[in-house]
Amino acid sequence: MTTRKDTHDMEPRSPLGGVIVATALPYKEDPSAPAGLAVDYDRFAEHCDWLMANGCDGVGPNGSLGEYSSLTDEERRRVIRVAVEAVGERGIVVAGVHGPGWHQAKHWAELAAEDGATGVLALPPTMYRASRSQVVEHYERIAEVGLPIMAYNNPIDTKVDLVPDLVAELAQIEHVDAIKEFSGDVRRAFEISELCDIDIIAGADDVVFELLLDGAVGWFAGFPNAFPAESVEIHDLVRSGRIDEARELYRNLVAIFRWDSRTEFVQAIKLSMEMVGRYGGPCRPPRGPLTPEHETGVRADMQRAIDFLASRQPALA
């Protein structure tokens, strides 16, 4: 396995590069909590610690995988505080500050700054197909807080596509330092880099290899919740130019990684965590259990990945 200091000499311009895990959020049964599920902060702290101990560069709480939209305001803020305390000086915390309007997103960014987050991850306005000027204003207002911003392009969920020329306009805003690219279109990496100077962060697990080859300097990732060390290995192998080794590892994990780009990604990742001996647990509404068909698919893809990784162990000893 490569070491972290062997990575390619093209380092991120912002502090938001590397393998940042979009953390899943554990719940425990509590009849008095929303939907009968209370956030298990102790388990969450332990999970953040485990990710850091396995070589990840940081965590990204309160993203879609962290079910931010199902949390109360009090829960949402406490999740950031727990992550900051658990990570400590070992890495970074990139807090999700997604909101329908800039006033909500800016509010969450202000709280993230107060609570010690390194930077913020920000979708364009949610639940509204914002115009170009409204998208620009959204990020200008969040930028007033002063934390480094990773803009998040997820046109599947937001119906707003941060196309390359719009990314270039956002890159002119002070503190907009990175773009998490989740469109699935790997052609965008080169086009964005031709138009502006911004860190490109792979946002979908099943195109991370391709985007890293094309210049992405980080991975804001879902399946490192189950495979942190192996995910760091993929990232570092590509960044250090050991492409064949990275391709072989990625090729054997990409089937399970594809679930990161599906509607059921939260449930799929939590089930995958359970299959490697971690706690995944249930989700709050609107997410329900996987259908039997989906569960069978996740288990089959995950077992193939587990079996491959087990076959590598003698070679790594």
C-alpha positions as CSV (number, residue, x, y, z in Angstrom):
1,M,0.0,0.0,0.0
2,T,1.2,3.5,-0.8
3,T,1.8,6.0,2.0
4,R,0.0,9.3,2.1
5,K,3.2,11.2,1.5
6,D,3.8,9.4,-1.8
7,T,0.9,11.1,-3.5
8,H,1.1,13.1,-6.7
9,D,2.8,16.5,-6.5
10,M,-0.4,18.3,-7.6
11,E,-1.7,19.2,-4.2
12,P,-5.1,20.7,-3.4
13,R,-5.3,24.5,-3.5
14,S,-7.8,24.5,-0.6
15,P,-7.8,22.5,2.6
16,L,-10.7,20.5,1.4
17,G,-8.9,17.7,-0.6
18,G,-8.1,14.1,0.1
19,V,-10.6,11.4,1.2
20,I,-13.4,13.0,3.1
21,V,-16.1,10.6,4.2
22,A,-19.7,11.6,3.9
23,T,-20.6,10.1,7.2
24,A,-23.6,7.9,7.7
25,L,-25.5,8.7,10.9
26,P,-26.4,6.0,13.5
27,Y,-29.8,6.0,15.3
28,K,-31.0,4.1,18.3
29,E,-34.6,3.3,19.2
30,D,-36.3,5.9,21.3
31,P,-40.1,6.3,21.3
32,S,-39.8,10.0,22.2
33,A,-37.5,10.9,19.3
34,P,-38.6,11.7,15.7
35,A,-39.9,8.6,14.0
36,G,-38.9,6.7,17.2
37,L,-35.2,7.0,16.3
38,A,-32.7,9.1,18.3
39,V,-29.3,10.1,17.0
40,D,-26.7,7.8,18.6
41,Y,-24.0,10.4,19.2
42,D,-21.6,8.0,21.0
43,R,-21.7,5.6,18.1
44,F,-21.2,8.5,15.7
45,A,-18.2,9.7,17.5
46,E,-16.7,6.2,17.5
47,H,-17.4,6.0,13.8
48,C,-15.6,9.3,13.0
49,D,-12.7,8.1,15.1
50,W,-12.5,4.8,13.3
51,L,-12.5,6.5,9.9
52,M,-9.6,8.7,10.9
53,A,-7.7,5.8,12.4
54,N,-8.1,4.1,9.0
55,G,-6.3,6.9,7.1
56,C,-9.1,9.1,5.9
57,D,-8.4,12.9,5.7
58,G,-11.6,14.0,7.3
59,V,-15.4,13.6,7.6
60,G,-18.4,15.3,6.1
61,P,-21.3,15.3,8.4
62,N,-24.8,16.5,7.6
63,G,-24.8,15.5,4.0
64,S,-27.5,13.5,2.2
65,L,-25.9,10.3,3.5
66,G,-26.0,11.9,7.0
67,E,-29.8,12.4,6.5
68,Y,-29.5,16.1,7.4
69,S,-33.0,16.8,6.1
70,S,-34.5,14.4,8.7
71,L,-32.8,16.0,11.6
72,T,-34.1,18.6,14.1
73,D,-32.1,21.9,14.3
74,E,-30.7,20.8,17.6
75,E,-29.6,17.4,16.3
76,R,-28.1,18.9,13.2
77,R,-25.8,21.3,15.1
78,R,-24.8,18.7,17.7
79,V,-23.7,16.3,14.9
80,I,-21.1,18.9,13.8
81,R,-19.9,19.4,17.3
82,V,-19.5,15.7,17.9
83,A,-17.6,15.3,14.6
84,V,-15.2,18.2,15.3
85,E,-14.4,16.8,18.8
86,A,-13.9,13.2,17.5
87,V,-11.7,14.2,14.6
88,G,-9.6,16.7,16.6
89,E,-6.3,17.7,15.0
90,R,-6.1,14.5,12.9
91,G,-8.1,15.9,9.9
92,I,-10.8,18.1,8.7
93,V,-14.6,18.4,9.1
94,V,-16.5,19.7,6.1
95,A,-20.0,20.4,7.4
96,G,-23.1,20.2,5.2
97,V,-24.9,23.5,5.2
98,H,-27.6,22.7,2.6
99,G,-30.8,24.7,2.7
100,P,-33.7,25.9,0.5
101,G,-32.5,29.5,0.7
102,W,-29.2,31.3,1.2
103,H,-30.5,32.6,4.6
104,Q,-30.7,29.0,5.9
105,A,-27.5,27.9,4.3
106,K,-25.6,30.9,5.7
107,H,-27.1,30.3,9.1
108,W,-25.8,26.7,9.1
109,A,-22.4,28.0,7.9
110,E,-22.2,30.5,10.7
111,L,-22.9,27.7,13.3
112,A,-20.4,25.5,11.6
113,A,-17.8,28.2,12.0
114,E,-18.7,28.7,15.6
115,D,-18.4,25.0,16.3
116,G,-15.0,24.5,14.7
117,A,-15.6,23.1,11.2
118,T,-12.8,23.4,8.7
119,G,-15.1,24.2,5.8
120,V,-18.6,23.7,4.4
121,L,-20.3,21.6,1.7
122,A,-23.1,23.6,0.1
123,L,-25.7,22.5,-2.5
124,P,-27.3,25.2,-4.5
125,P,-30.8,26.1,-3.2
126,T,-32.7,22.9,-2.5
127,M,-36.4,22.2,-3.3
128,Y,-36.3,25.1,-5.9
129,R,-35.0,25.2,-9.5
130,A,-33.0,28.4,-8.9
131,S,-31.9,30.6,-11.8
132,R,-28.2,31.2,-12.5
133,S,-28.2,34.6,-10.7
134,Q,-29.9,33.1,-7.7
135,V,-27.3,30.3,-7.5
136,V,-24.5,32.8,-7.6
137,E,-26.1,34.9,-4.9
138,H,-26.6,31.7,-2.8
139,Y,-22.9,31.1,-2.7
140,E,-22.0,34.8,-2.3
141,R,-24.0,34.9,0.8
142,I,-22.5,31.7,2.3
143,A,-19.1,33.0,1.5
144,E,-19.7,36.0,3.7
145,V,-19.1,33.6,6.7
146,G,-15.5,33.2,5.6
147,L,-15.1,29.4,5.7
148,P,-13.7,27.5,2.7
149,I,-16.7,26.3,0.6
150,M,-17.0,23.2,-1.5
151,A,-19.9,23.8,-3.9
152,Y,-21.8,20.6,-4.5
153,N,-23.2,19.8,-8.0
154,N,-26.0,17.2,-7.6
155,P,-28.4,17.9,-10.5
156,I,-30.2,14.6,-9.8
157,D,-31.5,15.8,-6.5
158,T,-31.6,19.6,-6.8
159,K,-32.6,19.9,-10.5
160,V,-29.9,22.6,-10.7
161,D,-26.9,21.7,-12.7
162,L,-23.6,23.5,-11.9
163,V,-22.3,23.3,-15.4
164,P,-18.6,24.1,-16.0
165,D,-19.1,27.7,-17.0
166,L,-21.2,28.3,-13.9
167,V,-18.6,26.6,-11.8
168,A,-16.1,29.1,-13.3
169,E,-18.3,32.0,-12.2
170,L,-18.6,30.6,-8.7
171,A,-14.9,30.1,-8.5
172,Q,-14.5,33.9,-8.7
173,I,-16.2,34.2,-5.4
174,E,-13.8,34.4,-2.5
175,H,-13.8,31.2,-0.4
176,V,-15.5,29.0,-3.1
177,D,-12.4,26.8,-3.3
178,A,-13.7,23.4,-4.5
179,I,-16.5,21.7,-6.4
180,K,-17.9,18.3,-5.5
181,E,-18.8,16.9,-8.9
182,F,-21.7,14.4,-8.8
183,S,-23.2,14.7,-12.2
184,G,-21.6,11.4,-13.3
185,D,-20.2,13.1,-16.4
186,V,-16.4,12.5,-16.2
187,R,-15.8,14.8,-19.2
188,R,-16.4,17.8,-16.9
189,A,-13.1,17.6,-15.0
190,F,-11.0,18.8,-17.9
191,E,-13.6,21.4,-18.9
192,I,-13.8,22.9,-15.4
193,S,-10.0,23.0,-15.1
194,E,-9.8,24.7,-18.5
195,L,-12.2,27.5,-17.4
196,C,-11.0,28.2,-13.8
197,D,-8.7,27.4,-11.0
198,I,-10.8,25.4,-8.5
199,D,-10.2,22.0,-6.7
200,I,-12.3,19.3,-8.4
201,I,-13.5,16.7,-5.9
202,A,-15.0,13.4,-7.0
203,G,-18.5,13.1,-5.6
204,A,-19.8,9.8,-6.9
205,D,-18.0,6.6,-5.8
206,D,-18.5,4.8,-9.1
207,V,-16.6,7.4,-11.2
208,V,-13.9,8.3,-8.6
209,F,-11.1,6.4,-10.5
210,E,-11.9,8.3,-13.7
211,L,-12.1,11.7,-12.1
212,L,-8.9,11.2,-10.1
213,L,-7.1,10.3,-13.4
214,D,-8.5,13.5,-14.9
215,G,-7.2,15.8,-12.1
216,A,-9.6,15.6,-9.2
217,V,-7.6,16.2,-6.0
218,G,-10.0,14.6,-3.6
219,W,-13.0,12.3,-3.0
220,F,-16.0,13.2,-1.0
221,A,-17.1,9.6,-0.6
222,G,-19.9,7.3,0.7
223,F,-18.5,3.7,0.7
224,P,-15.4,4.6,2.8
225,N,-18.0,4.3,5.6
226,A,-17.5,0.5,5.0
227,F,-14.1,0.4,3.3
228,P,-12.0,3.4,4.6
229,A,-8.5,2.0,4.3
230,E,-9.2,0.5,0.8
231,S,-10.7,3.7,-0.4
232,V,-7.7,5.7,0.8
233,E,-5.6,3.2,-1.0
234,I,-7.4,3.7,-4.3
235,H,-7.1,7.5,-3.9
236,D,-3.4,7.4,-3.1
237,L,-2.4,4.9,-5.7
238,V,-3.9,7.0,-8.5
239,R,-2.4,10.2,-7.1
240,S,1.0,8.6,-6.9
241,G,0.8,7.3,-10.5
242,R,0.4,3.6,-9.7
243,I,-2.6,3.3,-12.0
244,D,-2.6,-0.4,-12.7
245,E,-2.7,-1.2,-9.0
246,A,-5.5,1.3,-8.4
247,R,-7.5,0.0,-11.4
248,E,-7.4,-3.6,-10.1
249,L,-8.6,-2.6,-6.7
250,Y,-11.3,-0.2,-8.0
251,R,-12.5,-2.8,-10.6
252,N,-13.3,-5.2,-7.8
253,L,-15.1,-2.6,-5.7
254,V,-17.0,-0.6,-8.3
255,A,-20.1,-2.8,-8.4
256,I,-20.9,-2.0,-4.8
257,F,-19.7,1.6,-5.4
258,R,-22.5,2.0,-8.0
259,W,-25.0,1.9,-5.2
260,D,-23.7,5.4,-4.1
261,S,-25.4,6.8,-7.2
262,R,-28.8,5.2,-6.6
263,T,-31.8,6.4,-4.8
264,E,-31.3,3.8,-2.0
265,F,-27.7,4.8,-1.4
266,V,-28.1,5.6,2.3
267,Q,-29.7,2.2,3.1
268,A,-27.2,0.4,0.8
269,I,-24.2,1.9,2.6
270,K,-25.7,1.2,6.0
271,L,-26.2,-2.4,5.1
272,S,-22.7,-2.6,3.7
273,M,-21.4,-1.3,7.0
274,E,-23.2,-4.1,8.8
275,M,-21.7,-6.6,6.5
276,V,-18.1,-5.6,7.5
277,G,-19.0,-5.7,11.2
278,R,-19.8,-2.0,11.7
279,Y,-23.1,-0.5,12.9
280,G,-25.3,0.8,10.1
281,G,-28.8,0.7,11.5
282,P,-32.1,2.1,10.2
283,C,-32.9,5.3,8.5
284,R,-35.4,8.0,9.4
285,P,-38.3,8.8,7.0
286,P,-38.7,9.3,4.2
287,R,-36.2,6.5,3.7
288,G,-37.5,3.0,4.5
289,P,-36.0,-0.4,4.5
290,L,-34.5,-1.8,1.2
291,T,-36.9,-3.9,-0.8
292,P,-36.0,-7.6,-0.8
293,E,-34.7,-7.2,-4.4
294,H,-32.5,-4.3,-3.5
295,E,-31.2,-6.0,-0.4
296,T,-30.3,-9.1,-2.4
297,G,-28.4,-6.9,-4.9
298,V,-26.5,-5.0,-2.3
299,R,-25.5,-8.1,-0.4
300,A,-24.3,-9.8,-3.6
301,D,-22.2,-6.9,-4.7
302,M,-20.9,-6.3,-1.2
303,Q,-20.0,-10.0,-0.7
304,R,-18.0,-10.0,-4.0
305,A,-16.0,-7.0,-2.7
306,I,-15.4,-8.6,0.7
307,D,-14.3,-11.8,-0.9
308,F,-11.8,-10.0,-3.1
309,L,-10.4,-8.0,-0.3
310,A,-10.0,-11.1,1.8
311,S,-8.1,-12.8,-1.1
312,R,-5.6,-9.9,-1.0
313,Q,-4.6,-10.3,2.6
314,P,-1.8,-12.9,2.2
315,A,-0.1,-10.6,-0.3
316,L,-0.3,-7.7,2.1
317,A,1.1,-9.7,5.1
